[in-house]
Amino acid sequence: MKRILFPASYRSHEARQRLLLNELQNVFSVISLKLNLPTTGSMADRALHAGELFQKHLNENQYDAVLIRGDRFEMLPMAMIAAYRNLPIIHIEGGDCSGAIDNKVRNCITHLSEIHFPICKQSEYRIKTMTNSEHIYN
């Protein structure tokens, strides 16, 4: 059975995805990684800390893919690390539009991802204009 890692930076991050994770468990072995990141400090420091924790976890465990949701700033270093390790990235909510920095982070994650699950036709179109991916599932 394929093992998929779902990094969750905060308890609410995982809770919002519970239905999806339960469905994926029917086909894959989905492991949630709860990082329990600090809530104080700069975004850059917290993102760096998330990347370090993620890298340490990957050094100790084997996965077939990484599932990343959205545009949270701490997800970008995790996507970069997964890409450097040749782990396929499954991205949910790519192609959406929101705040300025959120769009930049989300678009970077979209470019690093192999499999995309946009939430609407407009997001699907945006992903198609920025990637060559044949794996976009609306």
C-alpha positions in Angstrom: 0.0 0.0 0.0 1.3 3.4 -0.9 2.3 5.6 2.0 1.4 9.3 1.8 2.6 11.9 4.3 0.3 14.7 5.3 2.1 17.4 7.2 -0.2 19.4 9.5 1.3 22.5 11.0 -1.4 23.0 13.5 -4.2 20.8 15.0 -6.9 22.7 13.2 -5.0 22.2 9.9 -5.5 18.4 10.2 -9.0 18.7 11.6 -10.2 20.6 8.6 -8.9 17.7 6.4 -10.3 14.9 8.4 -13.0 13.9 5.8 -10.4 13.8 3.0 -7.9 11.9 5.0 -10.5 9.3 6.0 -11.4 8.8 2.4 -7.7 8.5 1.4 -7.2 5.9 4.1 -9.5 3.6 2.0 -6.8 3.4 -0.7 -3.5 4.6 0.8 -1.7 4.5 4.1 -2.0 8.2 5.1 0.3 9.3 7.9 -0.4 12.8 9.5 2.7 14.5 10.7 1.7 17.0 13.4 4.5 19.5 13.7 3.3 21.6 16.7 5.1 24.7 15.5 5.6 27.7 17.7 3.0 30.5 17.3 5.5 33.3 18.0 8.5 34.5 16.0 8.8 35.6 12.4 7.2 33.7 9.6 10.7 33.0 8.2 11.9 31.5 11.5 8.8 29.4 11.8 9.1 28.2 8.2 12.7 27.3 8.7 11.8 25.4 11.9 9.0 23.5 10.0 11.5 22.5 7.3 14.0 21.2 9.8 11.3 19.1 11.6 10.1 17.8 8.2 13.6 16.9 7.0 14.3 15.0 10.3 11.1 13.1 10.0 11.8 12.1 6.3 15.3 11.0 7.3 13.7 8.5 9.7 10.7 7.4 7.6 9.9 6.3 4.0 7.0 7.7 2.0 5.7 7.4 -1.6 4.3 10.9 -1.8 3.6 14.1 0.2 0.1 15.7 0.4 0.2 19.4 0.8 -2.9 21.5 1.2 -3.1 25.2 0.4 -0.7 28.1 0.9 0.5 28.2 4.5 3.9 29.7 4.7 5.4 26.7 6.5 4.3 24.3 3.7 6.7 25.9 1.2 10.0 24.6 2.8 8.3 21.2 3.2 7.4 21.1 -0.5 11.0 22.1 -1.4 12.4 19.3 0.7 10.0 16.8 -0.8 10.9 18.0 -4.3 14.7 17.7 -3.6 14.1 14.2 -2.4 12.1 13.3 -5.5 9.0 12.6 -3.5 5.9 13.3 -5.6 3.8 16.2 -4.2 0.1 16.1 -4.3 -1.3 19.7 -3.9 -4.8 20.6 -2.9 -6.2 24.1 -3.5 -3.5 25.2 -6.0 -4.6 27.9 -8.4 -6.7 29.8 -5.9 -6.3 33.5 -5.4 -6.1 35.3 -2.0 -3.5 37.5 -0.3 -0.3 38.6 -2.0 2.2 36.5 -0.1 -0.3 33.6 0.0 -0.5 33.6 -3.8 3.3 33.5 -4.1 3.6 30.6 -1.7 0.8 28.7 -3.3 2.1 29.2 -6.8 5.6 28.0 -5.7 4.0 24.8 -4.2 2.0 24.4 -7.4 5.1 24.5 -9.5 6.8 21.9 -7.3 3.8 19.5 -7.4 3.1 16.7 -9.7 -0.6 16.0 -8.9 -3.1 18.8 -8.5 -6.6 19.0 -7.0 -8.0 22.5 -7.6 -11.3 23.3 -6.0 -12.9 25.1 -9.0 -12.6 25.5 -12.8 -10.9 28.9 -12.4 -8.2 27.4 -10.2 -7.9 24.5 -12.6 -7.3 27.0 -15.5 -4.7 28.9 -13.5 -2.8 25.7 -12.8 -2.9 24.7 -16.5 -1.4 28.1 -17.5 1.5 27.8 -15.1 2.4 24.1 -15.3 2.8 21.3 -17.8 1.1 18.8 -15.5 -1.1 16.1 -17.0 -2.4 15.3 -13.5 -5.0 18.0 -12.7 -8.2 16.7 -11.2 -11.0 19.2 -10.5 
